Every structure is written in structure tokens, then in C-alpha cells.
Amino acid sequence: VVTATDMTHADVLIHGERIQAIGTGFGDADTVIDAAGRYVMPGGIDVHTHMELPFGGTFASDDFATGTAAAAWGGTTTIVDFAVQDYGQSLSAGLDRWLEKASPKSHIDFGLHLIVREISDQVLREMDAMIDRGVPSFKLFMAYPGVFMLDDASIFRAMSRTADNGGLIMMHAENGGAIDVLVKRYLAEGKTAPVNHGLTRPSSMEGEATHRAIALAEMADVPIYIVHLSAAEALEMVTEARDRGLPAFAETCPQYLFLSYDNYEEPGFNGAKYVMSPPLRPKETQERLWRGLAFNDLQAISTDHCPFCMKEQKTLGRNDFSKIPNGGPGLENRLQMI
């Protein structure tokens, strides 16, 4: 039996889906599972997944049935997915829509964060109600202009609300405006291959946005959680903030620990497999991220699981890298890889 502190030979007594005790001499049980010679450990929790997410004219290829089956197979027994607010829609409508998707299909436990696409007085009030419904975390975007991106004023207003209601802002930290200019410039120059996805989303723009997110959170006097951190420059910003005692937190993902920019240069259209945002970084970044995990500058390893099939989905961007759906899988393999 593996716990947070020990590894020991023992029995695990379960009643009503809860662990009651770890030890020996429990006597007879209604059901006995013989796990001799195996490791018994708590199920994994993946705090960042995207089942059935609409993106780029298509949807993530896993729904809550296939995605959570893969999770269970890989030892993850809880996911936290993202409900999406549509423009002009209430947060509660977005939450209800995702509960309708997940509840009948999920094989494992799930929770939900909320992606907030626009900020208004009504939305800010609704954040309080979402916390009452069990959704205390709200994801905001500094990237994807016209799709998800919010300006700094809106971000600061949302952060100020969490100062009152105790919620947590999760930030996709990339400078979406500058990246958008680069993307248009590259396409105008005929640079359409998948490798250009990485070249137009430089690590400096992740570092800049991470610094800005932390500065806004410090001004609002609230914690901040940076999702899918990939760049050394972004890690430096989180480390510096934590060294100053700020409640700054961040996750990274297996793809950034095991893959690198080199994968974009695979022959033909194969680089499209690795188109995700933020993109893969130079190989030497991997060591920096592992060190960040070892020294608690990074607090979590999630997957940002958002898979798309190569045929019919990734190929939407065969002649325009900006049309390749952003995302990749990882949910099933996370625990074994880590």
C-alpha cells in the first residue's frame, strides 16, 4: 500500500466507497480483491482536461465516456474539466450544459472549472453563485483574440471579485495580441507549416503574460494559478513571485516534460500532432521544469487533455497552421510517465 508518507504491506478496508482503515486483522469482508504483489495507491487527480471542447470549428475527439474510461485505465479516478460560458450567456447556463454532457457518461468522479469569456456586472455577481454551486475556480485567457481573450481591465475586475468571494482565477498566460500579429505576418509570408505554430508563440510572450497576470493578482491581493506552464521565462516569473511570498501557483504538463520543439520539425505534416498552446519549447527547458517541480515552484502536473484526430481534424490546418486545432492527449498515460 502506497500512501503520501509510507509504503507498507497491509490490507485496505473500504466501506461505502470510502477507505475506512489501512492495516491487518480486519476479518472477513463481503468482497475481497487480491492485490498481492501489486501496488495499491490513491487514484490520480487530473485538474485540467477538456472533453468535448469546441475549438476551431470542431470538437475534442474524446467525450466524457471515452476520456474518463482512458483516465480510469491509467489510474486517474478524478478529473476537473472546464465548462464554457458562451458570449451573451450566463455562467450557470454554461455550467448546466457541461453537467448535462458529463453526468450521464463519466465513469469516474469529475469536477468543473468555468471558462469565463466576458466580464460584466452580472457575470461578476454570478461568480458568487457558481461558488455556491461548487465551482470556485474560473479560467481566464490572455490569448485567442475574439474567441477567449479578455483585456487587463476585465481580468482585474474578475480578480477583484475573487478577493471578495474566495474564488480562484486560473490564467492561460500568453500575450495573445502580439501572437496574433506574428501569426498574420507569417501567413502573409507563406509560412504555413505546423512548425510555425511554435515560432509564432515565443516563450517570451508566455513569460510576459505570466508576469502581468501575477502583477494584476498582486494588485487585487488574490492568489493566481497559471495553467499549463511551458516556458522557462514563465517559470522564472512564478519562482520570483513565490520567493517574495506571493500566493502564485502553477502547473505544467507531461508534454512539456517529455516533448520539445524538435517534434515540430518531424517530416511532412507530422508536426501537427504537437500543435497545442502554449507550444512545445526547446529541449533544455525540460530540465528547468523538472527542477521547478522538485523545488515546489510548480505545484501540479495536469495534462490539458484535449485530443484531436490527425485525419479530418488536425488536417483542417494542412495549408494554414493557425487552423490546426490546438491540443493533444495525455490523460491515460500521465501517472505512468511521471
Buried (B, 14 or more C-beta within 10 A) or exposed (E): BEEEEEEEEBBBBEEEEEEEEBEEEEEEEEEEEEEEEEEEEEEBBBBBBBBBBEBBEBBBBBBBBBBBBBBBEBBBBBBBBBBBBEEEBBBBEBBEBBBEBBEEBBBBBBBBBBBBBBBEEEBBEBBBBBBEBEBBBBBBBBBBBEEBBBEEEBBBBBBBBBEEBEBBBBBBBBBBEBBBEBBEEBBEEEBBBBBBBBBBBBBEBBBBBBBBBBBBBBEBEBBBBBBBBBBBBBBBBBBBBBEEEBBBBBBBBBBBBBBBBEBBEBEEBBBBBBBBBBBBBBEEBBEBBEEBBEEEBBBBBBBBBBBBEEEEBBBBBBEEBBBBBBBBBBBBBBBEEE
